[in-house]
Amino acid sequence: MNDQQQQQWAQAIENARQQAQPKPSCPQDWGATLKDAYIVQGLGLQQRPDDAVIGFKGALTNQRVQETFGATEPALGLLFASSARPERVIQSADFTKGMIETELGFVLSRRITAPIESVSALQSCFDGICLMVELVDLNFSQFPPSLPDLIMHNAAAAQFLKGAVSPIMDPDSLTLTLESAGDTRHRGAALDVLGGQWKALHWMVNQALALGHTLLPGQVLMTGSVGSVQPLKAGDYVLTGGDLAPLIFRVV
């Protein structure tokens, strides 16, 4: 892709988002690379100047999901302030092909401007952990999308819920369980995300820095889906994980 195509495609993606249209696929003859995809993702920030980035999300952070998209590496997305749902009620009408992902979030305690060399150094950068639910919309015009398309569409991010924050504990010891109407929808080990939560965070932090982002205190990093992805269906849900405060939400 050349500079003009990158700008043109960032605008096309924003137009589709605002008009709730299917996520378009980049023309194949433009030859979009992963570098192009992240440039387009970054240009999307210019389309949303009043919508602050309040964190980052990991995508394709387990091998099973990578295989679905023909990928061999994870992807990074942005969490926008407009996507947060503090009221804990999700409107299914906002989605075309909505899915529920259960995740862990980590709250930054300090500004990061340079790559982090070790996991031990990374751990001092966070002072809180919480349960999170991400609502993605897989309304792609072509499915599965290519990895560049997925990245350009901000890893299908739509909305998210953030639970109450607790002091940092050993995240890899946690098992997340999603229940609804008395049934267990899924149960997953946090360790399955990139082989460990700190390993996932290490990749996310350094990838964000490589893309030109600055990480700020209070931002949350959501490391990727734990357990299977569930279709977005009406009901009352409870997400639990160890001693973390449960995350209770409703889909209507």
C-alpha positions as CSV (number, residue, x, y, z in Angstrom):
1,M,0.0,0.0,0.0
2,N,1.2,3.5,-0.7
3,D,0.5,6.5,1.5
4,Q,-2.6,7.6,-0.4
5,Q,-4.1,4.1,-0.1
6,Q,-3.4,3.9,3.6
7,Q,-5.2,7.3,4.1
8,Q,-8.0,6.2,1.9
9,W,-8.5,2.9,3.6
10,A,-8.4,4.4,7.1
11,Q,-11.3,6.8,6.0
12,A,-13.2,3.9,4.4
13,I,-13.0,1.9,7.7
14,E,-14.2,4.9,9.7
15,N,-17.1,5.5,7.3
16,A,-18.2,1.8,7.7
17,R,-17.9,2.0,11.5
18,Q,-20.0,5.2,11.7
19,Q,-22.6,3.8,9.3
20,A,-22.7,0.3,11.0
21,Q,-21.8,-1.4,7.7
22,P,-19.9,-4.7,7.4
23,K,-16.2,-4.3,7.9
24,P,-14.8,-4.1,4.3
25,S,-11.9,-6.1,3.1
26,C,-8.9,-4.3,1.7
27,P,-8.4,-4.8,-2.1
28,Q,-6.1,-7.7,-2.6
29,D,-4.1,-5.9,-5.3
30,W,-3.1,-3.3,-2.8
31,G,-0.9,-5.9,-1.1
32,A,-1.5,-4.9,2.5
33,T,1.2,-6.0,4.9
34,L,1.2,-6.1,8.7
35,K,3.2,-2.9,8.6
36,D,0.5,-1.3,6.4
37,A,-2.2,-2.6,8.7
38,Y,-0.8,-1.0,11.8
39,I,-0.2,2.3,9.9
40,V,-3.9,2.2,8.9
41,Q,-4.9,1.4,12.5
42,G,-2.8,4.4,13.7
43,L,-4.4,6.7,11.0
44,G,-7.7,5.7,12.4
45,L,-6.8,7.7,15.5
46,Q,-6.9,10.8,13.4
47,Q,-10.5,10.0,12.5
48,R,-11.5,10.0,16.2
49,P,-9.7,13.0,17.7
50,D,-12.1,13.3,20.7
51,D,-12.1,9.6,21.6
52,A,-9.2,8.9,23.9
53,V,-7.2,5.7,23.9
54,I,-7.6,4.4,27.4
55,G,-5.8,1.1,26.9
56,F,-4.8,-1.7,24.6
57,K,-6.1,-5.2,23.8
58,G,-4.3,-8.3,22.8
59,A,-5.9,-10.4,20.0
60,L,-5.1,-13.9,18.6
61,T,-3.2,-14.6,21.9
62,N,-3.8,-18.3,21.8
63,Q,-2.8,-20.8,19.1
64,R,-6.3,-22.1,18.4
65,V,-7.6,-18.6,17.5
66,Q,-4.5,-17.9,15.5
67,E,-5.2,-20.9,13.4
68,T,-8.7,-19.6,12.6
69,F,-7.2,-16.5,11.1
70,G,-4.2,-18.2,9.5
71,A,-1.9,-16.2,11.8
72,T,1.4,-17.1,13.4
73,E,1.5,-14.2,15.8
74,P,-0.8,-12.1,18.0
75,A,-2.2,-8.7,17.2
76,L,-2.6,-5.5,19.1
77,G,-5.7,-3.3,19.2
78,L,-6.7,-0.1,20.9
79,L,-9.3,0.5,23.6
80,F,-11.3,3.7,23.1
81,A,-13.1,5.6,25.8
82,S,-16.3,5.4,23.8
83,S,-16.2,1.6,23.9
84,A,-16.3,1.3,27.7
85,R,-19.7,0.3,29.2
86,P,-19.7,1.2,32.9
87,E,-23.5,0.6,33.1
88,R,-22.9,-3.2,32.7
89,V,-25.8,-3.5,30.2
90,I,-25.1,-4.5,26.6
91,Q,-27.5,-3.7,23.8
92,S,-27.5,-6.7,21.4
93,A,-29.0,-4.3,18.8
94,D,-25.6,-2.6,18.6
95,F,-24.1,-5.7,17.1
96,T,-24.5,-7.7,13.9
97,K,-22.3,-10.7,14.8
98,G,-21.5,-10.1,18.4
99,M,-19.4,-12.4,20.5
100,I,-18.4,-12.4,24.2
101,E,-14.8,-12.8,25.3
102,T,-13.7,-13.2,28.9
103,E,-10.3,-11.7,29.7
104,L,-8.0,-10.2,32.3
105,G,-7.1,-6.6,32.5
106,F,-3.9,-5.0,34.0
107,V,-3.8,-1.4,35.1
108,L,-0.6,0.6,34.5
109,S,1.0,2.4,37.5
110,R,3.5,4.4,35.6
111,R,4.4,5.9,32.2
112,I,6.3,3.7,29.8
113,T,8.3,5.2,27.0
114,A,11.1,2.7,26.4
115,P,11.0,-1.1,25.7
116,I,10.9,-3.4,28.8
117,E,13.6,-5.9,28.7
118,S,12.4,-8.5,31.3
119,V,9.2,-9.8,32.8
120,S,10.5,-8.9,36.3
121,A,10.9,-5.3,35.2
122,L,7.5,-5.3,33.7
123,Q,5.8,-6.5,36.8
124,S,6.7,-3.2,38.6
125,C,4.8,-1.3,36.0
126,F,1.3,-2.5,37.0
127,D,-0.5,-2.1,40.3
128,G,-4.0,-3.6,39.6
129,I,-5.7,-6.6,38.0
130,C,-9.4,-7.1,37.1
131,L,-11.8,-9.2,35.2
132,M,-12.9,-7.9,31.8
133,V,-15.4,-8.8,29.2
134,E,-14.9,-7.8,25.6
135,L,-17.7,-7.6,23.1
136,V,-16.4,-8.0,19.6
137,D,-18.4,-7.7,16.3
138,L,-17.2,-10.2,13.6
139,N,-19.3,-8.4,11.0
140,F,-16.7,-8.7,8.3
141,S,-17.6,-8.6,4.6
142,Q,-15.3,-11.6,4.2
143,F,-14.8,-14.1,7.0
144,P,-12.3,-15.1,8.3
145,P,-10.6,-11.8,7.5
146,S,-6.9,-11.7,6.7
147,L,-4.6,-10.7,9.5
148,P,-4.0,-7.3,8.0
149,D,-7.7,-6.7,7.7
150,L,-8.3,-7.8,11.4
151,I,-5.6,-5.3,12.6
152,M,-6.9,-2.5,10.4
153,H,-10.3,-3.0,11.9
154,N,-8.8,-2.7,15.4
155,A,-9.1,-6.5,16.0
156,A,-12.9,-6.3,15.8
157,A,-13.1,-4.3,19.0
158,A,-16.6,-2.9,19.8
159,Q,-17.3,-2.6,23.5
160,F,-15.8,-3.7,26.8
161,L,-16.6,-4.1,30.5
162,K,-14.0,-3.6,33.2
163,G,-14.5,-5.2,36.7
164,A,-13.4,-3.8,40.0
165,V,-9.6,-3.6,40.3
166,S,-7.7,-5.7,42.9
167,P,-4.0,-5.7,43.9
168,I,-1.8,-7.7,41.6
169,M,-1.7,-11.4,42.2
170,D,-0.4,-14.4,40.3
171,P,-2.5,-14.1,37.2
172,D,-1.4,-17.5,35.7
173,S,-3.0,-19.3,38.7
174,L,-6.5,-18.1,37.8
175,T,-9.3,-19.9,36.1
176,L,-12.0,-17.8,34.6
177,T,-15.6,-19.1,34.5
178,L,-18.6,-17.6,32.7
179,E,-22.0,-18.5,33.9
180,S,-25.5,-17.6,32.7
181,A,-29.0,-18.9,33.8
182,G,-27.3,-21.4,36.1
183,D,-25.2,-23.0,33.4
184,T,-21.4,-22.8,32.9
185,R,-20.8,-21.3,29.4
186,H,-17.1,-21.9,29.6
187,R,-14.1,-22.2,31.9
188,G,-10.6,-21.4,30.9
189,A,-7.1,-21.1,32.3
190,A,-5.4,-17.7,32.2
191,L,-2.1,-19.5,31.6
192,D,-3.3,-20.4,28.1
193,V,-2.9,-16.8,26.9
194,L,0.4,-16.7,25.0
195,G,1.7,-19.3,27.5
196,G,1.3,-16.9,30.4
197,Q,-0.2,-13.5,31.3
198,W,3.1,-11.7,31.9
199,K,4.5,-13.0,28.7
200,A,1.4,-11.6,26.9
201,L,1.8,-8.3,28.7
202,H,5.5,-8.1,27.8
203,W,4.6,-8.6,24.1
204,M,1.8,-6.0,24.3
205,V,3.9,-3.3,25.9
206,N,6.8,-3.6,23.6
207,Q,4.5,-3.9,20.5
208,A,2.6,-0.7,21.5
209,L,5.9,1.1,22.0
210,A,7.2,-0.1,18.6
211,L,4.0,1.3,17.0
212,G,4.7,4.8,18.5
213,H,2.3,4.7,21.4
214,T,3.1,6.0,24.9
215,L,1.7,3.9,27.8
216,L,0.2,6.0,30.6
217,P,-0.7,5.5,34.2
218,G,-4.3,4.3,34.5
219,Q,-4.5,2.7,31.1
220,V,-5.6,-0.9,31.1
221,L,-4.1,-3.7,29.0
222,M,-6.5,-6.5,28.2
223,T,-4.4,-9.6,27.3
224,G,-6.8,-11.7,25.2
225,S,-9.6,-14.2,25.4
226,V,-9.5,-16.8,28.2
227,G,-11.7,-19.8,27.4
228,S,-13.9,-20.2,24.3
229,V,-15.7,-17.3,22.6
230,Q,-19.5,-17.2,23.2
231,P,-22.2,-15.8,20.9
232,L,-23.8,-12.6,22.2
233,K,-27.2,-13.7,23.5
234,A,-29.7,-12.0,25.8
235,G,-29.3,-13.0,29.5
236,D,-27.7,-12.3,32.8
237,Y,-24.0,-13.3,33.1
238,V,-21.5,-13.7,35.8
239,L,-17.7,-13.9,35.2
240,T,-15.6,-15.1,38.1
241,G,-11.9,-15.8,38.6
242,G,-10.3,-16.7,41.8
243,D,-10.5,-13.9,44.5
244,L,-11.1,-11.2,41.9
245,A,-14.4,-9.3,42.2
246,P,-17.0,-11.0,40.0
247,L,-18.1,-9.1,36.9
248,I,-21.9,-9.2,36.5
249,F,-23.5,-8.0,33.3
250,R,-26.7,-8.2,31.3
251,V,-27.3,-8.5,27.5
252,V,-30.7,-7.3,26.3
